[in-house]
Amino acid sequence: MQNFNFTPLKMPPDVASLRRAVRSFLDTELAELKAVDKAQSWAGYSADFSRKLASKGWVGMTWPKALGGSEASALHRYVVIEELLAAGAPVAAHWIADRQSGTLLVRYASEAVQQRFVPAMARGEMFFCIGMSEPNSGSDLASIKTKAHRVDGGWVINGSKLWTTNAHRSQIMIALVRTTAQGQARHAGLSQFIIDLSSEGVKINSIADHLGARHFGEIFFDNVFVSDDMLLGAEGDGWNQVNSELALERSGPERYLSSYRLFAELLESLDGECDDATTQTIGEISADLWTLRQMSMSIAGQLAEGSEPSLEASMVKDLGACFEQNLPHSVQAGIGASIPSDRDSDLSETLSYLLMASPAFSLRGGTREILRGIIARGLGLK
């Protein structure tokens, strides 16, 4: 049985000035953004905003200076991400590149490949998506069917990916595919490739979600050629690399701040004295937020030290998704006489949006069932 590690973590002393600088930037850039648009959190898309953020040095912060980064600590980056999400900044364009793809390239790609992609990512000019889920596979990545076979000078890829975030808006994908037949070890024989989505044989269709927004895409690969240098890391080691990637994806503040804008609007809507019902709601939400933040920060510290806390990340993702999904219902049930009931208010519009959007929060980055299976194995229960 494995013990979970959530060691308390203190932020470096110089992050306060960084936090002030980010807030000042966001006060200016988001002054005209409506509250309900801020509620989209990290699904909000603006390539222009991503470029402006990058010009401040706040995309790819932890990457080497030679690749356009600033070699900042993971905790400094954490502060920037916290502020972006709390303010409801539209970060989706650069989000995946900054959160995981760039880090993967820094770890596993050749120097020439890094120079080709990473500086452009740090400038907010090149956007990545990740190709993991597939039709009939979902979160069970061991069952993926997309294959790559060797040819002279590279590989040819055939198959498809589904539910790929912003596939239709991205230039590059890092895809997990099968390079050898599945054996008794289900996760063996998987590899990761960098795929230029403008390549011949790539077809992308956007998918409308239940709110009518088009955040997702399905991608088809028909004899798509990728050169040898586009194999990321070692052939057959894709599963170990993906585990590192998923720890980055599952443990950040986005895993408990997706509904945060509603809490901010609730606090801003208070009219005079706060009644008992609203006070209790605010107290419960604050306690959950603080606990999840401490857990998430602990994982950020472990990642900064070179550890791979995949089990802890799964726990934070699961607990965070529960919190994000419950928050709109808690606010809806706990609003007392202190809160105006105007249907056109920022609070009401934000609440309505998140009541509809939040059911999807437990699917992103691995379904709840998959995560709880991982946690159960870590506890020796499965």
N, C-alpha and C positions, 0 to 999 in steps of 0.2 A: 504494500500500500504506500502511495506517495503522499507526503505532506505538502500542502499548499504553502507557498511563500508570499506573504503580503507584508513585507517589512516596511514599517513607516519610513517616509522619505521627506526630507526637507529640501525646498527649492534653493538654488544658489542665491546669494545675496544680491546679485546684480540684475535679477529678473524683474525687479520692481520698475526700473527705468524702461526696460523693454516693454513691459505691459502697458505703461503709460504711453509710449510711442505708438504702439499698435492701436490703442483706444483712440488716440488723437487722429490717426489715419482713418480709422473706421467711422468716426464721428463725421468726418468730411465726406467720405466716399459713399456712405449709406444714408445720408441725410434725407434723400428723396425716396428711399425704398419703403414700400408699404409693409406693415406688420405681418400681413398674411403671406407676403413674399419672403420675408425673413424666416417665417415658420418652415420654409422648405429646407432650411438648415443646409447640410452638405450635399443636397440634391439640387440646390439652386445653381444655375449655370450662367456664367458670364465670362467669355474669353477675355474681354477687355479688362474686367476686374482682376483676373488672374495675371495678366501682363503687368498691371499697376502694382500688384502685390509683389511680383517677382522683381520689379525695379527697386523695391525697398530691401531686397535681399532675404525675403521671407518665404521663398519657395526653394526647396532643396537645401535647407539651412545646415543640415548635418553632413552634407556631401563635401568632398575635398575641394579646396579652393581652385585647384587646377581644372576642375570640372564645373566650375561656376557656383559652387557652394561656398559656405563661410566657415565650415568645420565647427559649427556651434554644437553644443551638447544636445542630447535628446530632450533634456528638461527645458532648455530654452525654446526648442521647437514646440514642446508641449504647451508652453505658455501662449505662444502665438496661435496655436490651434484652438486652445480654450477660448481666447478672445474672439477669434473668427466665428466660432460656433455660437457663442453666447450672444454675439451681435447679429447673427443670422446672415453672415456674409455669403454671397453666391460663389462658392469655392469649387464647384463640381468639375470645372474644366480641367484644372491642374491636379485635382484631388488624388487620383490613383497614382499618377506619376510621382507626386511628392511623397505620398504615404508609403508606397511599396515598390513600384516599378523601378524608380531611380536607385533605391537602395539595393535591389536585386542586381542591377547592372553593375553597380560599384563593387559588389561582392563577387560576382560570377562571370562577368563579361571580360573580354580582352580589352587592352588599353585602346586599341583602334575603335572598337565598338563603343566603348564608353565615350570617347571623344566625338563620335558620330551622333550620339543621342543625348547624353546627359546635360551638356551645356545648354542645348536648346530647351530641355525640360526646365532647367533652372531659370531660363529667361521667360518662361510661360508661353513658349511658342510651339511646343510639341506636346501633344496630349496622348496618353496611353490608356488602354483598357486591358482587362485580364480575361483570358478565355479559359474558364474552368468548367462551369456547369454545361451540361448537354441535354438534349431531349432524352427522356427515360433514364437520366442519371441523377440530376439534381445535385444534392450535396454529397452523394456517394461517388467521390472522384475516382475510386478504384474501378468503377464500372464504365469509364469513358470509352468511347468507340473511335474517336478521331485518331487517325494513324499517320505516321511518317515513315517512309521507306527511303533507303539510301539510293542516290543516283550519283553520277559523275559530278563532283564539285559541290554536292549538297544533299538536300532532302526534298521529297515531294510529299505534300500533306493533303489528305482527303478526310472529309468529315464535316462536323458542324458544331457550333457552340450556341448556347441559348441563355437568355437573361443577362447578357453582357452589358454592364452599365456604360452608357454613352458610346456604344460601339460605332454608331453612325456619325459621331462627332470627333472621333479619335483618328489619329494617323497611324498608330502602331498598337499591336497587341502582343502581350506575352501569353502564349498559349501552352497549356499542359496537354500533351498528346502521348499516345502509346507508340514506342519505338520497338518493342519486342512483345511477343504474345504473353497474355496473362497466364501466370503459373499458379502454384500453390500460394506464393506470397503475392497477395492481390495488388499491393502497391508497387511491386517491382516492375521494371521495364517502362516507366514513365519518364518523359523528358520535357524540358521547356524550350520553346523556340520564340524568337523575336520575329514577328510577321509584319511586314509593311502592308497595310490594308488597302493600298492602291495597287497591289500586285494583281497580275492577270490571274483569273480564277477565283477571286474573292468577291462574294456577293453579300451585301448587308441590308437587312430590312429592319426598320425601327418598329418597336412594339408599344402600343398605347396601354397604359396601366388603367386601373379602375377609376382614376380621376381624369383620364383623358390625356395625361402628360406622357411624353415619349422620352423616358429615361433609359429604356432598355433596347437591346437589339438582338436579332438572331443573325448568325454569320455562317456562310457556307463556303467550304474550301474544295475546289474542284481542280485537282492536280496543281496545287500552288507550290512553286519552287522557292526554297529558301537556301541560301548559300551556307556552307559549313560553319562560317563564323557566326551565324545566327542561332546556333545551338547554344543555349545559355547554361553554363556550368558543364557538368559531366553527363554524358548519355546514360540514361537509366537512373539518375539521381534526382529526378524531378520531384519525387514525393518528399524527400528531405528538404529540398529547396522550398517547396510549397508550404511545408510546415512553418518554416521561418517567415514566409510571406504572410501566412494566416495569423501568426502571432502579432505582426504589425497591424493587420487589418482588424483584428478582433478586440484589441485592448485599448485603443485610443479613446479620447474624450467623446468622439462621435458616437460611442456606444452607450452613452447615457445622456447626451445633450441634444438629441434629435428633437425632443419636445420642449426644450428649455424655453423657447420663445414664449410659449404659453404661460409659463411661470413668471417670466418677466412682465408680460402684459397684465397678469393677475395683480402683481405688486403695484404696477403703475396705475391700476384701475381703482385702488382703494380710495374710498370716499370718507374722509374723517376717521372716526374710531373704527377699529376692526372688531367685528362681532366674534363670538366664541366659535362658530362653525368655520368661519374663514381662518381664524387664528389656528385652529387645529389642523386644517388642511395645509396651511403654509408651514407649520412646524413639521408635519410628517414628510412633506416633499423635501424640505431643507435637510432633514436627517438622512433621508435616502441619498440625496445628491452628495452630501459630504462624504458618506461612507463609500459610495461608488468612486468618487474622485480620489480618495486615498488609495483605494485598491488599484485604480488605473494608473496613478502616479507611481505606485510601487513597481508595476510591470514596466513602465517607461524607464525606471532606474535600472531594472534588471537587464532590459534590452541594451541600455547604454553601456552596461558592463560586459556585454557579449553573451549573456545567457539567452536561452530560448524557452521562456515560460509559457509554452503552448497550453498547458492545462489551466494555469491561472488566467490566461487570456480568454479561454473558452468560458470560464466561470464569469468573468467580468462581462463578456458579451451576452451571456444568458441572463444574468441579473439585470444588466443595463437595458436589454430589450424588454424585459418584464416591466421595469420602471417606466420606460418611454411609452409603452402601450397603456399602462395604468394611469399615467399622469393626466391625460385628457378626461378620463372618467372620474378621477379623484377631484379635479377642478369642477367638473360639471355637477358632481354630487355635493361638493363642499362649499360652493359659493353661497354665502349668506346675504343678509340685508345690506352689508357694507358695499356690495358690488352693484353698479348700475346694470340694468338688464337690457340696455339698448342693443338691438340685434345688429345694428350697423357699426358697433364699436369695434375697435381693434381686437379687444378681448374676445368678443363673440365670433368674429370672422376667423380668428386664429384657432379658437376652440373647434369651430365647425370643420375647418380644414384638417386638423390633427385627429379628430374623431374618425374621419374617413381615411386618412393616410396611415395611421399608426398600426393597423393590422399587418402591414407588410414589414414592420421593423424586425420581427422575429425570423424573417426569411433571409435577410441580407447577411452575407458573410458566413453562411452555414445555418441550416434550420435548427430550431430549438431541440428537435429530437436527436440530431447528430451531435450537437454540443453536449447534451446530457449523457449521451453514450460515451463521449470522450471523458467527461468528468467521472462517470461511474467506473470506467476502467482505471482511471487514476486513483480512485479510492479503493480499488480492489473488489468492487461489487459486481464486476462483469467480466 
